[in-house]
Amino acid sequence: MFDLSSYFNVNGGKTFRPTSGHRPGTRTFALHERYKKTLGTDDLRVAAALPAGEDPNEWIAMKTVDLFNEVELVHGMVSDYCTPSCCQCMSAGPKYEYLWADSARYPKPTKVSAPEYIGLLFHWVKEQIEDETLFPTQVGAPFPSSFVERVQHIFKRLFRVYAHIFYCHFERVVEHKFEAHLNSCFKHFMYFIQEFKLVRPEELKPLQPLMDRFVSEDDAKYGPRHPQPGSQPQPRQPLATAIDENKSPPPPAVPQLPPPPPS
């Protein structure tokens, strides 16, 4: 796994830094310090899996912050090329278009440009992870009953950033020789959402062929993975309202991805 925060100094000297972190003295900081060594493993399934004896909600909360930071950094690779003029909508190729909705500016699903969608998304996620009632940091503070459902919504939306980059900015990634870094970050994200069933299969369709390839390659290299005891959160409950669904149902055929580079 790459140390992205020290690597990304591109686009005319712009340095990308994560905007969220684990504050010293909080329980997520202690957990992060205990297991940050797993980020150096080549087998990212290890970095995603729940360690023995740890609380699933604590692990999910910590990894949500870490993976959000990675998505921000990865998008920073191509942010100068993701403009309102070239990315007039948030999409993953011609067959998948995403609308934005929130409780403030856009109460109804609305078409916005990709950079606006991603900016709104990053602001929204940051608000979620800084909400002490949703992501408690003090020892003994309980997680809300809606915690897993809310995290599922976060990861559903963050997945779309990866889908957009692979479909719309992959040539730029290759041009700047970032493909290995993009692959590494996406695999970390992919294995985590698979481990905890955080994103519905229909939402993953834009990148499913790529995900299948990564899993197959890693199974051949490291051996098939086995479910970790206690790693699955409570069963997913349906959201009361669908506030940002795809513009139209996905077609039966999965769109063709760019040829993935070696991981």
N, C-alpha and C positions, 0 to 999 in steps of 0.2 A: 504494500500500500504506500502511495506516495505522500510526502508532506507537502500538501498543495499550498498551504499558506506561505511557505517560503519559496515555492517554485513560481507562482504566478506573478511575474513582474513583466508584463507585456504591454502591447499597444501604446508605444511611445513613453514607456516608463511608468504607466499606471500600475499601482500595486493593489491587489485585491485582498481584503482582510475579512474574516468572518465577523458578523455584527452581533452574534450571540455566543455566550459561553457559559461555563460552569463557575460560579463564584466560590472562592475559598470559604469553607465553613458550612456549605450546603451539602445535603446528602448526595446530590448528583455529582458534585465535585469529587467527593470521596470515592464514589463508585467509578467515576471516570479515571481517577488516578490508579485505582487497583487494576483496571483492565485496559488501559491505553496501550499496553505492550502488544495486545492482540492486533492492533492496527498495523503492526509490522509484518504480519503473517502473509504469505503468498495466497493461502487458502482463505478467501474472504468469508467463507461459510463459518469459520471459527470466530471471526470478528462479529458476525451477526447473531450467533447462537447465544441463548441465555446461559450464563455460567451456572454451574451447580450451586444450589443454595441461595441464589439471589431471587428477589421478588420480581415477578414479570413486569409489574407496573413501573417499578423503579428503573428497570433496564430499558423499557420502552421510552420512558421520559428522557433518560440520558441520551439514548441513541437518536431520538427525534431531534434534539438540539444538534448533535454531531452531524447528522445527515442533512439537516437544513443548512448548516454551514457549508457542507460540501456542495450542495446544489447552488448556493450563492456563488461560490468560488468557480464552479464549472461554468455557470452562466457568464461570469466575468471574462472568460476566455473569448467569448463571441459578442459581448454586449455592444461593442462599437459597430458591429455589422447587423445587429438586430434593431432595426430602426422602423419607425412608423411607415416610411415609404416602401421599404422592401418587405416588411412583415405586417401587412395591414390587418391581419387577424391572427389570433392565437391558434395555430394549427399543427398537425402532424401529417404533412403531405396533403394532397387534395381531398382525401376522404374523411379526414377527422378535423373538425373545427370545434373549438371550445369557447363558451360564453362565460362572462364573468357576472357574478352576483354577490352582493354582501348586504348587510343590514343598514349601511349608511348611504353611500352614493348610488349604488345600483341595486335597488330592491328587486328588480326583475332581471333575468338573464339577458345580458347585453353584449353585443359584439364590440370588442375594443381591439386595438393593435396588440401585437405580441409584447412589445416592450411595456405598454401600459398594463397589460394583464399580469406580466411577471412582476412589475413594480408593485401593483396592488396585492399580488399574492405574497410577496416577501414581507410587505408591511403587515398583512393580515396574520401570517404565520408568527411573526415576531410578537404581535399582540397576544396570540394564543400562548406561546411558551413563556411569556413574561407575566401571565395571569396566575397568581399564586393559588387561586381557587381551582385551577385546572392542572397546573404543573407545580404542586407544592414543593418547596425546597427545604423547609424546616423539618427536622427529625420529629416523627410522630404525627405530622399533619396528614390526614387521609386524602386519598385520591377520590375524586367524585365518581359516582356510579356511571356517568357518561364519558369517562376518560377515554376508554378504548374507541368508542364511537367517534369522538372528536378527533382523536389521532388518526383514525382511518380517513377522515375527511381531509386532514392535512396531507397525508401521503398520497391520496388520490390526486390532489392538485399538484403536488411537487413532481409526481411522475410525469405530468404533462410538460414540464420544463425539459426533462431529458428527451421526451418524444419530439419536442419542437427542435431541439439542438440536433438530434440525429437526422431528422428529415430535412431541416431547412438550413443548417449551418455546418454540416459535416465536412464539406469541402474546405471551409475555413479552419476547422479543427485539424484536418490533415495538413493543410498549408503551414500551420504553425507547429506541427509535430506534437500535438496534444492528444492524439488518439489513444495512446496507452493510458494517459491520465483520465481521460473521459471514460474509457472502458473500466478502469479500476474503480472509479467512483460509482459508476452505474451498477457494477456488480455488487459492491457493498450495499447500495440501496436495494437492489433486486433481491439479494439473499435475505435481507432483513424483512422486507414486506412479505416475502414468501414464508419465512419462518413463523411469522405471527399473523399471517392471513389478513393483512391490512388493506389490500386493494382488491376489489372484485375482479374476477378473470376478464369480464367484458371490457373493463377499463384498460387492461394490459394489452389488448389486441394490437395496437399500433407497433409495439416492440416485441411481441411474442416470439417471432422467428429468431430474433437476436438473443432473447433470453434463453430460448431452447438451445441455441448453439453454445452459449456460455456454460449452461448447466452440463451439457454433454461433454464439452471439453474438460471441465473441472472434474466430472465423474471419472473420465478416463485418466486424468492426471493424479487425482487424490483418492479416488474410490467413491462409490455412492455415499451420499450423506445420510445420516439417520436422524430422525426427529429427537430433539432434546426433551427429556422428561420435564413437564411443567412449562414448556415454552409457549403453549397456545393460550391466548387470552380468552376471555368469555366470548361466547358466540356472538357474531355480529347481529345487531338489531337494526331494522330498517330505519332510515332517517324519517322524521316526521314529514319533511318536505324536501324535494330535490331542488336545491337552489342553484346548481350550475351543472346541468347535464350537457351531453354533446348536442350540437345543433340538430343532428339527425341521427337515427340509429345506424350503427356501423354496418357496412355491407357484408355479405357472406365471405367475400374474398379478402384475405389479409393483404394490405398494400406491400409493394416491393420496397425493401429497405436498401440503402446504399451498402455495398459490400463492407462488412465489418472488418476493421484492422485487427492484427494480432493483439491480444490482451497483454 
